Amino acid sequence: GMIERCTNPNQQAYKDYGGRGITVCDRWRNFENFLADMRPKPSKEYSIERIDVNGNYELSNCKWTTKTEQSRNKRTPRNNASGVDGVSWYKPYSKWAAYITVQGKQIRLGYFDTIEEAAEARKQAEVKYWE
């Protein structure tokens, strides 16, 4: 799948991988080399993750991880005006809203006067829910 995402413009996720310049190292174009480097995944619940979401698929930037762990390692969405994951401006209250997603469900952490307060609430929630 990683090779398809990075090389096939007709693949649905290409724009988020190959379209952004993400590549698969030459060594991993051969499955035996990939398997020798990464070893078999620990169980079917695991998939490959790039540690740096802007980095390439290569041994120094990849690990096996669960979907829950992967949900923590995502790019900040382009439409995120705050620049802080899990923090957005909530116009009806004229406040900063903080939230976190846990097992596919969004949890609202509260509304705050400053972006710094909202970011701190988000950091505390990451410790509570993800560690």
C-alpha positions in Angstrom: 0.0 0.0 0.0 2.8 2.5 0.8 4.3 2.1 -2.7 0.9 2.7 -4.3 0.2 5.8 -2.1 3.5 7.3 -3.0 3.7 6.4 -6.8 0.3 6.0 -8.3 -1.5 9.3 -9.0 -4.7 7.4 -9.5 -4.6 6.0 -6.0 -7.1 7.8 -3.7 -4.5 8.8 -1.0 -1.8 9.8 -3.5 -2.4 13.5 -2.9 -1.5 13.0 0.8 1.6 11.0 0.1 3.3 11.0 -3.3 1.5 14.3 -4.2 3.3 15.9 -1.1 6.7 14.4 -2.1 6.6 11.4 0.3 8.7 8.5 -1.2 9.5 4.9 -0.4 13.3 4.3 -0.2 14.7 2.2 -3.1 15.7 -0.7 -0.7 12.0 -1.2 0.2 10.8 -1.5 -3.4 11.8 -5.1 -2.8 9.5 -6.8 -0.2 12.2 -9.1 1.1 14.4 -6.1 2.0 11.4 -4.4 3.6 10.7 -7.5 5.7 14.3 -7.9 6.7 14.4 -4.3 7.9 11.0 -4.0 9.6 10.4 -7.7 10.5 6.8 -9.0 10.4 4.3 -6.8 12.1 3.5 -7.9 15.6 -0.1 -8.7 14.9 -2.9 -7.8 12.4 -3.8 -4.7 14.6 -0.5 -3.1 13.6 0.4 -1.1 10.5 3.4 0.9 9.4 3.7 4.4 10.6 6.1 7.2 9.6 7.5 8.8 12.8 7.8 12.2 11.0 4.6 12.6 9.1 6.4 14.7 6.5 9.3 12.2 6.1 9.7 9.3 3.8 9.1 5.6 4.1 12.6 4.4 5.3 13.9 2.4 8.2 15.0 5.4 10.2 11.5 6.9 10.0 9.2 3.9 10.3 7.8 1.7 13.0 4.9 -0.8 13.6 2.1 0.8 15.5 -1.6 0.5 16.3 -4.3 2.7 14.8 -4.8 4.3 18.2 -1.1 5.3 18.3 -1.2 6.5 14.7 -4.1 8.8 15.5 -1.6 10.8 17.6 0.8 11.3 14.7 -1.0 13.4 12.1 -0.4 16.6 10.3 -2.2 19.7 11.6 -5.1 20.1 9.2 -4.7 23.0 6.6 -7.9 24.5 7.8 -6.7 24.7 11.4 -6.4 28.5 11.9 -4.9 28.1 15.4 -1.9 26.1 14.4 -2.4 23.9 17.5 -3.8 20.4 17.2 -7.1 20.1 19.0 -7.6 23.8 19.4 -9.9 26.0 17.4 -11.7 29.3 17.7 -15.4 28.9 18.7 -17.1 32.0 17.3 -20.5 31.7 19.2 -18.7 32.0 22.5 -15.7 34.1 21.3 -13.4 31.6 23.0 -10.8 29.0 22.1 -12.2 25.5 22.2 -10.0 22.5 23.1 -10.8 18.9 22.1 -9.3 15.5 21.8 -10.3 12.4 19.8 -10.2 9.1 21.7 -11.2 5.8 20.1 -12.9 7.7 17.3 -15.0 10.0 19.6 -14.3 13.7 20.0 -14.2 14.9 23.6 -14.7 18.6 24.2 -12.3 19.8 26.9 -13.7 23.3 27.4 -13.6 26.9 26.2 -10.8 29.2 27.1 -10.0 32.9 26.9 -6.5 32.4 25.5 -5.0 30.0 22.9 -2.3 29.1 25.5 -4.9 27.9 28.0 -6.6 25.8 25.4 -3.3 24.4 24.2 -2.4 23.5 27.8 -5.8 21.7 28.3 -5.1 19.7 25.2 -1.6 18.7 26.4 -3.1 17.6 29.7 -5.7 15.6 27.9 -3.1 13.9 25.8 -1.3 12.7 28.9 -4.6 11.5 30.4 -6.0 9.7 27.4 -3.0 8.7 25.3 -0.2 7.8 27.7 
